[in-house]
């Protein structure tokens, strides 16, 4: 199927590979279908693009790439809501934001996806040891360009 995106133009995605969030993503309860778009073979980041809204996409990544000891204290009920009975059947992503020259990750609101059925759910963790803006990496500063007359 072809989906329209504001960042990449029209993209062909496998309709059987869409991720469905029954309750949407926080702040976007009506957007329930997303495509996971890889930004490059060696990239740790993906775009999670809303299928039905071309201007809505989130940058996501596997949090363990940057926070190796990050473990989501997922409740059995939360896993059951997406059809997971074994935590190994779930993939965890975090939403990434750019603040100045730092990429931060929302460790308090991880996205958990059933890898078999592609059902997803965004969790809201009550544990305050997790931050919504955990620094992941500092981006290299752009070199100032000098102009000569």
N, C-alpha and C positions, 0 to 999 in steps of 0.2 A: 504494500500500500504506500501511497505517497502522502507525506505530511508536509505542511508548510511551516517554515521556521523563519523568524526574523533575522537570525544570525547566519544561517547557512543556505537560505532559499529552500526550494523543494528537496526533500530527501526521501529516498525509498527505504522503508523499514519493513521487516517481516511482521505482519499483523499478529502472528502467533507468539511473538517475543515481547509484546507490550507488557508493561508493569501496570497493574490495576490497584489503585488505592480506593477502597470502598468509601472511606471518609475523606478522601483528598489529602492534601498536604496542609499543614497549619497555615491559615490565612487564605487558602484556596480550596474550600471544601467541595466546590462544584467541578473542579478539574481532577478527574479520576484516572485518566489513561495517560501514560508517559512512555516515551521511548528512551532507552539508554544509548547515548551516542558516544563512541570512543573518539577522543580528540587526537589520538596518534598511537602507534603501536607501543611506543616506549613511555607514554604518558601515564601518570598515576591518576589523572583527572578525567571525568566523563561529564557530559551534559545530560541532564535528565529533562528532556523536552516534553512539554505538554502536547498531546496529540491534537487536541481541539482548540488550542489557543497558541497561535504562532509566536506571540511575544512573551510567553512564559516558559522559562527554563532555569534550572538550577545547576550550578557546578557541584559535583559530588565526588567523593573519593572514599577509598577504604581507609578508615582512621588508623589502622595498624601500620600503615606506611609511614606515618609520622608520630604516632603515639603507640609504640609497640605493646605496652602493658594495658591498653584500653580494652576493657571488657564491659559489655552492656549487661547490666543486671536486669535481664528480661524476665518478666513474670510469665508463668505458664499460660495464664489467660490471654496475654498479649500474643504469644506465639500461636495459641489455638485459634485466635481470630483470623490468622492468615494460613491456617492449616498446617502448622509446623508442630511436630511432636518431638523432634530431635533438633537441638540447636545447630547441628552440622548441616541441616537442610536450609539454613538461613544465611543470607549475605547481608552484611551491615555496611551502610554508607553514611557519611555525614555531609551536610550541606556546607559548602565553602563560600566565604565572602572575602572581599578584598577591602582592607582598611589601610589607607595610605599605601605603604610598600610592603604590607604583610598580608599573607593569606591566612585567614583564621577558619577554624572549623567549629560547628555547633555540636559539641560532644553531649550536650544536654538534650538534644532533639534528634537522635539517630533515626535513620530510615532502615527498617528491617524488611527484607524481601525473601519470600519463599522461593528458592531457586528452581523448584520443580514446577510450581503453578504460576509463578510470577505475581502472586498477590503480595501487596506491600502495605506497610503501616508505619507512620511516623510516631515514635514514642516521645513522651515528655517525662524525663527522669527527674525525680524529686531530690536525688542526691546532689547536694550543692558542691561536691568536690569536682563536678563537671561544669565547664563553662560553655556559654553559647558563643564565645569568641576566643577559643583556645588558639594561640599562635601556632601555625604549622610551619611556614617557611617565610623568610624575608626575600622579597624579589630584588634582583639586582637593580640598582639605580640607573636610570637612563643617563647616558653621557650627554652633557650639555653640548650643543652644537654651537660653534662659534661662527659668526658671520663676518665676512670681510667685504669691504665695499669695492 
